[in-house]
Amino acid sequence: MVKVYKNICLFGFGRYICAMKEIEYTASITEEDKKIVQMLANGMKGNQIAAKMKMNENTLAFNLSILRAKFNCSNSMSLVVYFLRNKIIN
């Protein structure tokens, strides 16, 4: 389990207020998630990862989009950096 912090935005009295309040929640990471991000970190391309994991490339892309959203990462490289910095992968 990894602790994740996100910014929240609030609506109030007819105007948009963005609060920089951090909310903590725990995100689960499966072994498959770790393997996928480890392969990305090793420089493998999406089609290579999909073949190795025996999944469709679209399924892999969907899984990566869920992971990026879960950890608030804008792209796969920032996801790899997040996993490395938090020692989720080596």
Distance bins in CASP14 RR format, pairs under 12 A and 6 or more apart:
PFRMAT RR
TARGET T0000
AUTHOR 0000-0000-0000
RMODE 2
METHOD distances of the structure
MODEL  1
1 24 0 0 0 0 0 1 0 0 0 0 0
1 25 0 0 0 0 0 1 0 0 0 0 0
1 26 1 0 1 0 0 0 0 0 0 0 0
1 27 1 0 0 1 0 0 0 0 0 0 0
1 28 1 0 0 1 0 0 0 0 0 0 0
1 29 1 0 0 1 0 0 0 0 0 0 0
1 30 0 0 0 0 0 1 0 0 0 0 0
1 86 0 0 0 0 0 1 0 0 0 0 0
1 88 0 0 0 0 0 1 0 0 0 0 0
2 24 0 0 0 0 0 1 0 0 0 0 0
2 25 0 0 0 0 1 0 0 0 0 0 0
2 26 1 0 0 1 0 0 0 0 0 0 0
2 27 1 0 1 0 0 0 0 0 0 0 0
2 28 0 0 0 0 1 0 0 0 0 0 0
2 29 1 0 0 1 0 0 0 0 0 0 0
2 30 0 0 0 0 0 1 0 0 0 0 0
2 33 0 0 0 0 0 1 0 0 0 0 0
2 34 0 0 0 0 0 1 0 0 0 0 0
2 67 0 0 0 0 0 1 0 0 0 0 0
2 70 0 0 0 0 1 0 0 0 0 0 0
2 71 1 0 0 1 0 0 0 0 0 0 0
2 72 0 0 0 0 0 1 0 0 0 0 0
2 82 0 0 0 0 1 0 0 0 0 0 0
2 83 0 0 0 0 1 0 0 0 0 0 0
2 85 0 0 0 0 0 1 0 0 0 0 0
2 86 1 0 0 1 0 0 0 0 0 0 0
2 87 0 0 0 0 1 0 0 0 0 0 0
2 88 1 0 0 1 0 0 0 0 0 0 0
2 89 0 0 0 0 0 1 0 0 0 0 0
3 22 0 0 0 0 0 1 0 0 0 0 0
3 23 0 0 0 0 0 1 0 0 0 0 0
3 24 1 0 1 0 0 0 0 0 0 0 0
3 25 1 0 0 1 0 0 0 0 0 0 0
3 26 1 0 0 1 0 0 0 0 0 0 0
3 27 0 0 0 0 1 0 0 0 0 0 0
3 28 0 0 0 0 0 1 0 0 0 0 0
3 29 0 0 0 0 0 1 0 0 0 0 0
3 71 0 0 0 0 0 1 0 0 0 0 0
3 86 0 0 0 0 1 0 0 0 0 0 0
3 88 0 0 0 0 0 1 0 0 0 0 0
4 22 0 0 0 0 1 0 0 0 0 0 0
4 23 0 0 0 0 1 0 0 0 0 0 0
4 24 1 0 0 1 0 0 0 0 0 0 0
4 25 1 0 0 1 0 0 0 0 0 0 0
4 26 1 0 0 1 0 0 0 0 0 0 0
4 27 1 0 1 0 0 0 0 0 0 0 0
4 28 0 0 0 0 0 1 0 0 0 0 0
4 29 0 0 0 0 0 1 0 0 0 0 0
4 67 0 0 0 0 0 1 0 0 0 0 0
4 69 0 0 0 0 0 1 0 0 0 0 0
4 70 1 0 0 1 0 0 0 0 0 0 0
4 71 1 0 0 1 0 0 0 0 0 0 0
4 72 1 0 0 1 0 0 0 0 0 0 0
4 73 0 0 0 0 0 1 0 0 0 0 0
4 82 0 0 0 0 1 0 0 0 0 0 0
4 86 0 0 0 0 1 0 0 0 0 0 0
4 88 0 0 0 0 0 1 0 0 0 0 0
5 20 0 0 0 0 0 1 0 0 0 0 0
5 21 0 0 0 0 1 0 0 0 0 0 0
5 22 1 0 1 0 0 0 0 0 0 0 0
5 23 1 0 0 1 0 0 0 0 0 0 0
5 24 1 0 0 1 0 0 0 0 0 0 0
5 25 0 0 0 0 1 0 0 0 0 0 0
5 26 0 0 0 0 0 1 0 0 0 0 0
5 27 0 0 0 0 0 1 0 0 0 0 0
5 71 0 0 0 0 0 1 0 0 0 0 0
5 72 0 0 0 0 1 0 0 0 0 0 0
5 82 0 0 0 0 0 1 0 0 0 0 0
5 86 0 0 0 0 0 1 0 0 0 0 0
6 19 0 0 0 0 0 1 0 0 0 0 0
6 20 0 0 0 0 0 1 0 0 0 0 0
6 21 0 0 0 0 1 0 0 0 0 0 0
6 22 1 0 0 1 0 0 0 0 0 0 0
6 23 1 0 1 0 0 0 0 0 0 0 0
6 24 0 0 0 0 1 0 0 0 0 0 0
6 25 1 0 0 1 0 0 0 0 0 0 0
6 27 0 0 0 0 0 1 0 0 0 0 0
6 69 0 0 0 0 0 1 0 0 0 0 0
6 70 0 0 0 0 1 0 0 0 0 0 0
6 71 0 0 0 0 1 0 0 0 0 0 0
6 72 1 0 1 0 0 0 0 0 0 0 0
6 73 0 0 0 0 0 1 0 0 0 0 0
7 18 1 0 0 1 0 0 0 0 0 0 0
7 19 1 0 0 1 0 0 0 0 0 0 0
7 20 1 0 1 0 0 0 0 0 0 0 0
7 21 1 0 0 1 0 0 0 0 0 0 0
7 22 1 0 0 1 0 0 0 0 0 0 0
7 23 0 0 0 0 1 0 0 0 0 0 0
7 72 0 0 0 0 1 0 0 0 0 0 0
8 17 0 0 0 0 0 1 0 0 0 0 0
8 18 0 0 0 0 1 0 0 0 0 0 0
8 19 1 0 1 0 0 0 0 0 0 0 0
8 20 0 0 0 0 1 0 0 0 0 0 0
8 21 1 0 1 0 0 0 0 0 0 0 0
8 22 0 0 0 0 1 0 0 0 0 0 0
8 23 1 0 1 0 0 0 0 0 0 0 0
8 24 0 0 0 0 0 1 0 0 0 0 0
8 25 0 0 0 0 0 1 0 0 0 0 0
8 72 0 0 0 0 0 1 0 0 0 0 0
9 15 0 0 0 0 0 1 0 0 0 0 0
9 16 1 0 0 1 0 0 0 0 0 0 0
9 17 1 0 0 1 0 0 0 0 0 0 0
9 18 1 0 1 0 0 0 0 0 0 0 0
9 19 1 0 0 1 0 0 0 0 0 0 0
9 20 0 0 0 0 1 0 0 0 0 0 0
9 21 0 0 0 0 1 0 0 0 0 0 0
9 23 0 0 0 0 0 1 0 0 0 0 0
10 16 0 0 0 0 1 0 0 0 0 0 0
10 17 1 0 1 0 0 0 0 0 0 0 0
10 18 1 0 0 1 0 0 0 0 0 0 0
10 19 1 0 1 0 0 0 0 0 0 0 0
10 20 0 0 0 0 0 1 0 0 0 0 0
10 21 0 0 0 0 1 0 0 0 0 0 0
10 23 0 0 0 0 0 1 0 0 0 0 0
11 17 1 0 0 1 0 0 0 0 0 0 0
11 18 0 0 0 0 1 0 0 0 0 0 0
11 19 0 0 0 0 0 1 0 0 0 0 0
12 18 0 0 0 0 0 1 0 0 0 0 0
12 19 0 0 0 0 0 1 0 0 0 0 0
22 72 0 0 0 0 0 1 0 0 0 0 0
23 72 0 0 0 0 0 1 0 0 0 0 0
25 70 0 0 0 0 1 0 0 0 0 0 0
25 71 0 0 0 0 0 1 0 0 0 0 0
25 72 0 0 0 0 0 1 0 0 0 0 0
26 70 0 0 0 0 0 1 0 0 0 0 0
27 33 0 0 0 0 1 0 0 0 0 0 0
27 66 0 0 0 0 0 1 0 0 0 0 0
27 67 0 0 0 0 1 0 0 0 0 0 0
27 68 0 0 0 0 0 1 0 0 0 0 0
27 69 0 0 0 0 0 1 0 0 0 0 0
27 70 1 0 1 0 0 0 0 0 0 0 0
27 71 1 0 0 1 0 0 0 0 0 0 0
27 72 0 0 0 0 0 1 0 0 0 0 0
27 73 0 0 0 0 0 1 0 0 0 0 0
27 82 0 0 0 0 0 1 0 0 0 0 0
27 83 0 0 0 0 0 1 0 0 0 0 0
27 86 0 0 0 0 0 1 0 0 0 0 0
27 88 0 0 0 0 0 1 0 0 0 0 0
28 34 0 0 0 0 0 1 0 0 0 0 0
28 66 0 0 0 0 0 1 0 0 0 0 0
28 67 0 0 0 0 0 1 0 0 0 0 0
28 70 0 0 0 0 1 0 0 0 0 0 0
28 71 0 0 0 0 0 1 0 0 0 0 0
28 88 0 0 0 0 0 1 0 0 0 0 0
29 35 0 0 0 0 0 1 0 0 0 0 0
29 36 0 0 0 0 0 1 0 0 0 0 0
29 37 0 0 0 0 1 0 0 0 0 0 0
29 38 0 0 0 0 0 1 0 0 0 0 0
29 63 0 0 0 0 0 1 0 0 0 0 0
29 66 0 0 0 0 0 1 0 0 0 0 0
29 67 0 0 0 0 1 0 0 0 0 0 0
29 70 0 0 0 0 1 0 0 0 0 0 0
29 71 0 0 0 0 1 0 0 0 0 0 0
29 79 0 0 0 0 0 1 0 0 0 0 0
29 82 0 0 0 0 0 1 0 0 0 0 0
29 83 0 0 0 0 1 0 0 0 0 0 0
29 86 0 0 0 0 1 0 0 0 0 0 0
29 87 0 0 0 0 0 1 0 0 0 0 0
29 88 1 0 0 1 0 0 0 0 0 0 0
29 89 0 0 0 0 1 0 0 0 0 0 0
30 36 0 0 0 0 1 0 0 0 0 0 0
30 37 0 0 0 0 0 1 0 0 0 0 0
30 53 0 0 0 0 0 1 0 0 0 0 0
30 63 0 0 0 0 1 0 0 0 0 0 0
30 66 0 0 0 0 0 1 0 0 0 0 0
30 67 0 0 0 0 1 0 0 0 0 0 0
30 70 0 0 0 0 0 1 0 0 0 0 0
30 88 0 0 0 0 0 1 0 0 0 0 0
31 37 0 0 0 0 0 1 0 0 0 0 0
31 38 0 0 0 0 0 1 0 0 0 0 0
31 53 0 0 0 0 0 1 0 0 0 0 0
31 88 0 0 0 0 0 1 0 0 0 0 0
31 89 0 0 0 0 0 1 0 0 0 0 0
32 38 0 0 0 0 0 1 0 0 0 0 0
32 39 0 0 0 0 0 1 0 0 0 0 0
32 49 0 0 0 0 0 1 0 0 0 0 0
32 52 0 0 0 0 0 1 0 0 0 0 0
32 53 1 0 0 1 0 0 0 0 0 0 0
32 54 0 0 0 0 0 1 0 0 0 0 0
32 55 0 0 0 0 1 0 0 0 0 0 0
32 59 0 0 0 0 0 1 0 0 0 0 0
32 60 0 0 0 0 0 1 0 0 0 0 0
32 63 1 0 0 1 0 0 0 0 0 0 0
32 64 0 0 0 0 0 1 0 0 0 0 0
32 66 0 0 0 0 0 1 0 0 0 0 0
32 67 0 0 0 0 0 1 0 0 0 0 0
33 39 0 0 0 0 0 1 0 0 0 0 0
33 40 0 0 0 0 0 1 0 0 0 0 0
33 49 0 0 0 0 0 1 0 0 0 0 0
33 53 0 0 0 0 0 1 0 0 0 0 0
33 60 0 0 0 0 0 1 0 0 0 0 0
33 63 1 0 0 1 0 0 0 0 0 0 0
33 64 0 0 0 0 1 0 0 0 0 0 0
33 66 0 0 0 0 1 0 0 0 0 0 0
33 67 1 0 1 0 0 0 0 0 0 0 0
33 68 0 0 0 0 0 1 0 0 0 0 0
33 70 0 0 0 0 1 0 0 0 0 0 0
33 71 0 0 0 0 0 1 0 0 0 0 0
33 79 0 0 0 0 1 0 0 0 0 0 0
33 80 0 0 0 0 0 1 0 0 0 0 0
33 82 0 0 0 0 0 1 0 0 0 0 0
33 83 0 0 0 0 1 0 0 0 0 0 0
33 88 0 0 0 0 1 0 0 0 0 0 0
33 89 0 0 0 0 1 0 0 0 0 0 0
34 40 0 0 0 0 0 1 0 0 0 0 0
34 41 0 0 0 0 0 1 0 0 0 0 0
34 53 0 0 0 0 0 1 0 0 0 0 0
34 63 0 0 0 0 0 1 0 0 0 0 0
34 67 0 0 0 0 0 1 0 0 0 0 0
34 79 0 0 0 0 0 1 0 0 0 0 0
34 80 0 0 0 0 0 1 0 0 0 0 0
34 83 1 0 0 1 0 0 0 0 0 0 0
34 84 0 0 0 0 0 1 0 0 0 0 0
34 86 0 0 0 0 0 1 0 0 0 0 0
34 87 0 0 0 0 0 1 0 0 0 0 0
34 88 1 0 0 1 0 0 0 0 0 0 0
34 89 1 0 1 0 0 0 0 0 0 0 0
34 90 0 0 0 0 1 0 0 0 0 0 0
35 41 0 0 0 0 0 1 0 0 0 0 0
35 42 0 0 0 0 0 1 0 0 0 0 0
35 44 0 0 0 0 0 1 0 0 0 0 0
35 49 0 0 0 0 1 0 0 0 0 0 0
35 52 0 0 0 0 1 0 0 0 0 0 0
35 53 1 0 0 1 0 0 0 0 0 0 0
35 54 0 0 0 0 0 1 0 0 0 0 0
35 55 0 0 0 0 0 1 0 0 0 0 0
35 60 0 0 0 0 0 1 0 0 0 0 0
35 63 0 0 0 0 0 1 0 0 0 0 0
35 67 0 0 0 0 0 1 0 0 0 0 0
35 83 0 0 0 0 0 1 0 0 0 0 0
35 88 0 0 0 0 0 1 0 0 0 0 0
35 89 0 0 0 0 1 0 0 0 0 0 0
36 42 0 0 0 0 0 1 0 0 0 0 0
36 43 0 0 0 0 0 1 0 0 0 0 0
36 44 0 0 0 0 1 0 0 0 0 0 0
36 46 0 0 0 0 1 0 0 0 0 0 0
36 48 0 0 0 0 0 1 0 0 0 0 0
36 49 1 0 0 1 0 0 0 0 0 0 0
36 50 0 0 0 0 1 0 0 0 0 0 0
36 52 0 0 0 0 1 0 0 0 0 0 0
36 53 1 0 0 1 0 0 0 0 0 0 0
36 55 0 0 0 0 1 0 0 0 0 0 0
36 59 0 0 0 0 0 1 0 0 0 0 0
36 60 1 0 0 1 0 0 0 0 0 0 0
36 61 0 0 0 0 0 1 0 0 0 0 0
36 62 0 0 0 0 0 1 0 0 0 0 0
36 63 1 0 0 1 0 0 0 0 0 0 0
36 64 1 0 0 1 0 0 0 0 0 0 0
36 65 0 0 0 0 0 1 0 0 0 0 0
36 66 0 0 0 0 0 1 0 0 0 0 0
36 67 1 0 0 1 0 0 0 0 0 0 0
36 68 0 0 0 0 0 1 0 0 0 0 0
36 76 0 0 0 0 1 0 0 0 0 0 0
36 79 0 0 0 0 1 0 0 0 0 0 0
36 80 0 0 0 0 0 1 0 0 0 0 0
36 83 0 0 0 0 1 0 0 0 0 0 0
36 88 0 0 0 0 0 1 0 0 0 0 0
36 89 0 0 0 0 1 0 0 0 0 0 0
37 43 0 0 0 0 0 1 0 0 0 0 0
37 44 0 0 0 0 0 1 0 0 0 0 0
37 46 0 0 0 0 0 1 0 0 0 0 0
37 49 0 0 0 0 1 0 0 0 0 0 0
37 53 0 0 0 0 0 1 0 0 0 0 0
37 60 0 0 0 0 0 1 0 0 0 0 0
37 63 0 0 0 0 0 1 0 0 0 0 0
37 64 0 0 0 0 1 0 0 0 0 0 0
37 67 1 0 0 1 0 0 0 0 0 0 0
37 68 0 0 0 0 0 1 0 0 0 0 0
37 70 0 0 0 0 0 1 0 0 0 0 0
37 71 0 0 0 0 1 0 0 0 0 0 0
37 73 0 0 0 0 0 1 0 0 0 0 0
37 76 0 0 0 0 1 0 0 0 0 0 0
37 77 0 0 0 0 0 1 0 0 0 0 0
37 78 0 0 0 0 0 1 0 0 0 0 0
37 79 1 0 0 1 0 0 0 0 0 0 0
37 80 1 0 1 0 0 0 0 0 0 0 0
37 81 0 0 0 0 0 1 0 0 0 0 0
37 82 0 0 0 0 1 0 0 0 0 0 0
37 83 1 0 1 0 0 0 0 0 0 0 0
37 84 0 0 0 0 1 0 0 0 0 0 0
37 86 0 0 0 0 0 1 0 0 0 0 0
37 88 1 0 0 1 0 0 0 0 0 0 0
37 89 1 0 1 0 0 0 0 0 0 0 0
37 90 0 0 0 0 0 1 0 0 0 0 0
38 44 0 0 0 0 1 0 0 0 0 0 0
38 49 0 0 0 0 1 0 0 0 0 0 0
38 52 0 0 0 0 0 1 0 0 0 0 0
38 53 0 0 0 0 0 1 0 0 0 0 0
38 79 0 0 0 0 0 1 0 0 0 0 0
38 80 0 0 0 0 1 0 0 0 0 0 0
38 83 1 0 0 1 0 0 0 0 0 0 0
38 84 0 0 0 0 1 0 0 0 0 0 0
38 88 0 0 0 0 1 0 0 0 0 0 0
38 89 1 0 1 0 0 0 0 0 0 0 0
38 90 1 0 0 1 0 0 0 0 0 0 0
39 45 0 0 0 0 1 0 0 0 0 0 0
39 46 0 0 0 0 1 0 0 0 0 0 0
39 47 0 0 0 0 0 1 0 0 0 0 0
39 48 1 0 0 1 0 0 0 0 0 0 0
39 49 1 0 1 0 0 0 0 0 0 0 0
39 50 0 0 0 0 1 0 0 0 0 0 0
39 51 0 0 0 0 0 1 0 0 0 0 0
39 52 1 0 0 1 0 0 0 0 0 0 0
39 53 0 0 0 0 1 0 0 0 0 0 0
39 60 0 0 0 0 1 0 0 0 0 0 0
39 64 0 0 0 0 0 1 0 0 0 0 0
39 76 0 0 0 0 0 1 0 0 0 0 0
39 80 0 0 0 0 1 0 0 0 0 0 0
39 83 0 0 0 0 0 1 0 0 0 0 0
39 89 0 0 0 0 1 0 0 0 0 0 0
40 46 1 0 0 1 0 0 0 0 0 0 0
40 48 0 0 0 0 0 1 0 0 0 0 0
40 49 1 0 0 1 0 0 0 0 0 0 0
40 50 0 0 0 0 0 1 0 0 0 0 0
40 52 0 0 0 0 0 1 0 0 0 0 0
40 53 0 0 0 0 0 1 0 0 0 0 0
40 60 0 0 0 0 0 1 0 0 0 0 0
40 63 0 0 0 0 0 1 0 0 0 0 0
40 64 0 0 0 0 1 0 0 0 0 0 0
40 67 0 0 0 0 0 1 0 0 0 0 0
40 68 0 0 0 0 0 1 0 0 0 0 0
40 73 0 0 0 0 0 1 0 0 0 0 0
40 75 0 0 0 0 0 1 0 0 0 0 0
40 76 1 0 1 0 0 0 0 0 0 0 0
40 77 0 0 0 0 1 0 0 0 0 0 0
40 78 0 0 0 0 0 1 0 0 0 0 0
40 79 1 0 0 1 0 0 0 0 0 0 0
40 80 1 0 1 0 0 0 0 0 0 0 0
40 81 0 0 0 0 0 1 0 0 0 0 0
40 82 0 0 0 0 0 1 0 0 0 0 0
40 83 0 0 0 0 1 0 0 0 0 0 0
40 84 0 0 0 0 0 1 0 0 0 0 0
40 89 0 0 0 0 1 0 0 0 0 0 0
41 49 0 0 0 0 0 1 0 0 0 0 0
41 76 0 0 0 0 1 0 0 0 0 0 0
41 77 0 0 0 0 1 0 0 0 0 0 0
41 79 0 0 0 0 1 0 0 0 0 0 0
41 80 1 0 1 0 0 0 0 0 0 0 0
41 81 0 0 0 0 1 0 0 0 0 0 0
41 82 0 0 0 0 0 1 0 0 0 0 0
41 83 1 0 0 1 0 0 0 0 0 0 0
41 84 1 0 0 1 0 0 0 0 0 0 0
41 85 0 0 0 0 0 1 0 0 0 0 0
41 88 0 0 0 0 0 1 0 0 0 0 0
41 89 1 0 0 1 0 0 0 0 0 0 0
41 90 0 0 0 0 1 0 0 0 0 0 0
42 48 0 0 0 0 1 0 0 0 0 0 0
42 49 0 0 0 0 1 0 0 0 0 0 0
42 52 0 0 0 0 0 1 0 0 0 0 0
42 80 0 0 0 0 1 0 0 0 0 0 0
42 84 0 0 0 0 0 1 0 0 0 0 0
42 89 0 0 0 0 1 0 0 0 0 0 0
42 90 0 0 0 0 0 1 0 0 0 0 0
43 49 0 0 0 0 1 0 0 0 0 0 0
43 76 0 0 0 0 0 1 0 0 0 0 0
43 77 0 0 0 0 0 1 0 0 0 0 0
43 80 0 0 0 0 1 0 0 0 0 0 0
44 50 0 0 0 0 1 0 0 0 0 0 0
44 51 0 0 0 0 1 0 0 0 0 0 0
44 52 1 0 0 1 0 0 0 0 0 0 0
44 53 0 0 0 0 0 1 0 0 0 0 0
44 60 0 0 0 0 0 1 0 0 0 0 0
44 76 0 0 0 0 0 1 0 0 0 0 0
44 80 0 0 0 0 0 1 0 0 0 0 0
45 51 0 0 0 0 1 0 0 0 0 0 0
45 52 0 0 0 0 0 1 0 0 0 0 0
45 57 0 0 0 0 1 0 0 0 0 0 0
45 60 0 0 0 0 0 1 0 0 0 0 0
45 61 0 0 0 0 0 1 0 0 0 0 0
45 76 0 0 0 0 0 1 0 0 0 0 0
46 52 0 0 0 0 1 0 0 0 0 0 0
46 53 0 0 0 0 1 0 0 0 0 0 0
46 55 0 0 0 0 0 1 0 0 0 0 0
46 56 0 0 0 0 0 1 0 0 0 0 0
46 57 1 0 0 1 0 0 0 0 0 0 0
46 58 0 0 0 0 0 1 0 0 0 0 0
46 59 0 0 0 0 0 1 0 0 0 0 0
46 60 1 0 0 1 0 0 0 0 0 0 0
46 61 1 0 0 1 0 0 0 0 0 0 0
46 63 0 0 0 0 0 1 0 0 0 0 0
46 64 0 0 0 0 1 0 0 0 0 0 0
46 76 0 0 0 0 1 0 0 0 0 0 0
47 53 0 0 0 0 0 1 0 0 0 0 0
47 55 0 0 0 0 0 1 0 0 0 0 0
47 56 0 0 0 0 0 1 0 0 0 0 0
47 57 1 0 1 0 0 0 0 0 0 0 0
47 58 0 0 0 0 0 1 0 0 0 0 0
47 60 0 0 0 0 1 0 0 0 0 0 0
47 61 0 0 0 0 0 1 0 0 0 0 0
48 55 0 0 0 0 0 1 0 0 0 0 0
48 57 0 0 0 0 0 1 0 0 0 0 0
48 60 0 0 0 0 0 1 0 0 0 0 0
49 55 0 0 0 0 1 0 0 0 0 0 0
49 56 0 0 0 0 0 1 0 0 0 0 0
49 57 0 0 0 0 1 0 0 0 0 0 0
49 59 0 0 0 0 0 1 0 0 0 0 0
49 60 1 0 1 0 0 0 0 0 0 0 0
49 61 0 0 0 0 0 1 0 0 0 0 0
49 63 0 0 0 0 1 0 0 0 0 0 0
49 64 0 0 0 0 1 0 0 0 0 0 0
49 76 0 0 0 0 0 1 0 0 0 0 0
50 56 1 0 0 1 0 0 0 0 0 0 0
50 57 1 0 1 0 0 0 0 0 0 0 0
50 58 0 0 0 0 1 0 0 0 0 0 0
50 59 1 0 0 1 0 0 0 0 0 0 0
50 60 1 0 1 0 0 0 0 0 0 0 0
50 61 0 0 0 0 1 0 0 0 0 0 0
50 62 0 0 0 0 0 1 0 0 0 0 0
50 63 0 0 0 0 1 0 0 0 0 0 0
50 64 0 0 0 0 0 1 0 0 0 0 0
51 57 0 0 0 0 1 0 0 0 0 0 0
51 60 0 0 0 0 1 0 0 0 0 0 0
52 60 0 0 0 0 0 1 0 0 0 0 0
53 59 0 0 0 0 1 0 0 0 0 0 0
53 60 1 0 0 1 0 0 0 0 0 0 0
53 63 0 0 0 0 1 0 0 0 0 0 0
53 64 0 0 0 0 0 1 0 0 0 0 0
54 60 0 0 0 0 0 1 0 0 0 0 0
55 61 0 0 0 0 0 1 0 0 0 0 0
55 62 0 0 0 0 1 0 0 0 0 0 0
55 63 1 0 0 1 0 0 0 0 0 0 0
55 64 0 0 0 0 0 1 0 0 0 0 0
56 62 0 0 0 0 1 0 0 0 0 0 0
56 63 0 0 0 0 0 1 0 0 0 0 0
57 63 0 0 0 0 0 1 0 0 0 0 0
57 64 0 0 0 0 0 1 0 0 0 0 0
58 64 0 0 0 0 0 1 0 0 0 0 0
58 65 0 0 0 0 0 1 0 0 0 0 0
59 65 0 0 0 0 0 1 0 0 0 0 0
59 66 0 0 0 0 0 1 0 0 0 0 0
60 66 0 0 0 0 0 1 0 0 0 0 0
60 67 0 0 0 0 0 1 0 0 0 0 0
60 76 0 0 0 0 0 1 0 0 0 0 0
61 67 0 0 0 0 0 1 0 0 0 0 0
61 68 0 0 0 0 0 1 0 0 0 0 0
61 76 0 0 0 0 1 0 0 0 0 0 0
62 68 0 0 0 0 0 1 0 0 0 0 0
62 69 0 0 0 0 0 1 0 0 0 0 0
63 69 0 0 0 0 0 1 0 0 0 0 0
63 70 0 0 0 0 0 1 0 0 0 0 0
63 76 0 0 0 0 0 1 0 0 0 0 0
63 79 0 0 0 0 0 1 0 0 0 0 0
64 70 0 0 0 0 0 1 0 0 0 0 0
64 71 0 0 0 0 0 1 0 0 0 0 0
64 73 0 0 0 0 1 0 0 0 0 0 0
64 75 0 0 0 0 1 0 0 0 0 0 0
64 76 1 0 0 1 0 0 0 0 0 0 0
64 77 0 0 0 0 0 1 0 0 0 0 0
64 78 0 0 0 0 0 1 0 0 0 0 0
64 79 1 0 0 1 0 0 0 0 0 0 0
64 80 0 0 0 0 0 1 0 0 0 0 0
65 71 0 0 0 0 0 1 0 0 0 0 0
65 73 0 0 0 0 0 1 0 0 0 0 0
65 74 0 0 0 0 0 1 0 0 0 0 0
65 75 0 0 0 0 0 1 0 0 0 0 0
65 76 0 0 0 0 1 0 0 0 0 0 0
65 79 0 0 0 0 0 1 0 0 0 0 0
66 73 0 0 0 0 0 1 0 0 0 0 0
66 79 0 0 0 0 0 1 0 0 0 0 0
67 73 1 0 0 1 0 0 0 0 0 0 0
67 75 0 0 0 0 0 1 0 0 0 0 0
67 76 0 0 0 0 1 0 0 0 0 0 0
67 78 0 0 0 0 0 1 0 0 0 0 0
67 79 1 0 1 0 0 0 0 0 0 0 0
67 80 0 0 0 0 0 1 0 0 0 0 0
67 82 0 0 0 0 1 0 0 0 0 0 0
67 83 0 0 0 0 1 0 0 0 0 0 0
67 88 0 0 0 0 0 1 0 0 0 0 0
68 74 1 0 0 1 0 0 0 0 0 0 0
68 75 1 0 0 1 0 0 0 0 0 0 0
68 76 1 0 0 1 0 0 0 0 0 0 0
68 77 0 0 0 0 0 1 0 0 0 0 0
68 78 1 0 0 1 0 0 0 0 0 0 0
68 79 1 0 1 0 0 0 0 0 0 0 0
68 80 0 0 0 0 0 1 0 0 0 0 0
68 81 0 0 0 0 0 1 0 0 0 0 0
68 82 0 0 0 0 1 0 0 0 0 0 0
68 83 0 0 0 0 0 1 0 0 0 0 0
69 75 0 0 0 0 0 1 0 0 0 0 0
69 79 0 0 0 0 0 1 0 0 0 0 0
70 79 0 0 0 0 1 0 0 0 0 0 0
70 82 0 0 0 0 0 1 0 0 0 0 0
70 83 0 0 0 0 0 1 0 0 0 0 0
71 78 0 0 0 0 1 0 0 0 0 0 0
71 79 1 0 0 1 0 0 0 0 0 0 0
71 80 0 0 0 0 0 1 0 0 0 0 0
71 81 0 0 0 0 0 1 0 0 0 0 0
71 82 1 0 1 0 0 0 0 0 0 0 0
71 83 0 0 0 0 1 0 0 0 0 0 0
71 85 0 0 0 0 0 1 0 0 0 0 0
71 86 0 0 0 0 1 0 0 0 0 0 0
71 88 0 0 0 0 1 0 0 0 0 0 0
72 78 0 0 0 0 1 0 0 0 0 0 0
72 79 0 0 0 0 1 0 0 0 0 0 0
72 82 0 0 0 0 1 0 0 0 0 0 0
73 79 1 0 1 0 0 0 0 0 0 0 0
73 80 0 0 0 0 1 0 0 0 0 0 0
73 81 0 0 0 0 1 0 0 0 0 0 0
73 82 1 0 1 0 0 0 0 0 0 0 0
73 83 0 0 0 0 1 0 0 0 0 0 0
73 85 0 0 0 0 0 1 0 0 0 0 0
73 86 0 0 0 0 0 1 0 0 0 0 0
74 81 0 0 0 0 0 1 0 0 0 0 0
74 82 0 0 0 0 0 1 0 0 0 0 0
75 81 0 0 0 0 1 0 0 0 0 0 0
75 82 0 0 0 0 0 1 0 0 0 0 0
76 82 0 0 0 0 0 1 0 0 0 0 0
76 83 0 0 0 0 0 1 0 0 0 0 0
77 83 0 0 0 0 0 1 0 0 0 0 0
77 84 0 0 0 0 0 1 0 0 0 0 0
78 84 0 0 0 0 0 1 0 0 0 0 0
78 85 0 0 0 0 0 1 0 0 0 0 0
79 85 0 0 0 0 0 1 0 0 0 0 0
79 86 0 0 0 0 0 1 0 0 0 0 0
79 88 0 0 0 0 0 1 0 0 0 0 0
79 89 0 0 0 0 0 1 0 0 0 0 0
80 86 0 0 0 0 0 1 0 0 0 0 0
80 88 0 0 0 0 0 1 0 0 0 0 0
80 89 1 0 0 1 0 0 0 0 0 0 0
80 90 0 0 0 0 0 1 0 0 0 0 0
81 88 0 0 0 0 0 1 0 0 0 0 0
81 89 0 0 0 0 0 1 0 0 0 0 0
82 88 1 0 0 1 0 0 0 0 0 0 0
82 89 0 0 0 0 1 0 0 0 0 0 0
83 89 1 0 1 0 0 0 0 0 0 0 0
83 90 0 0 0 0 1 0 0 0 0 0 0
84 90 0 0 0 0 1 0 0 0 0 0 0
END
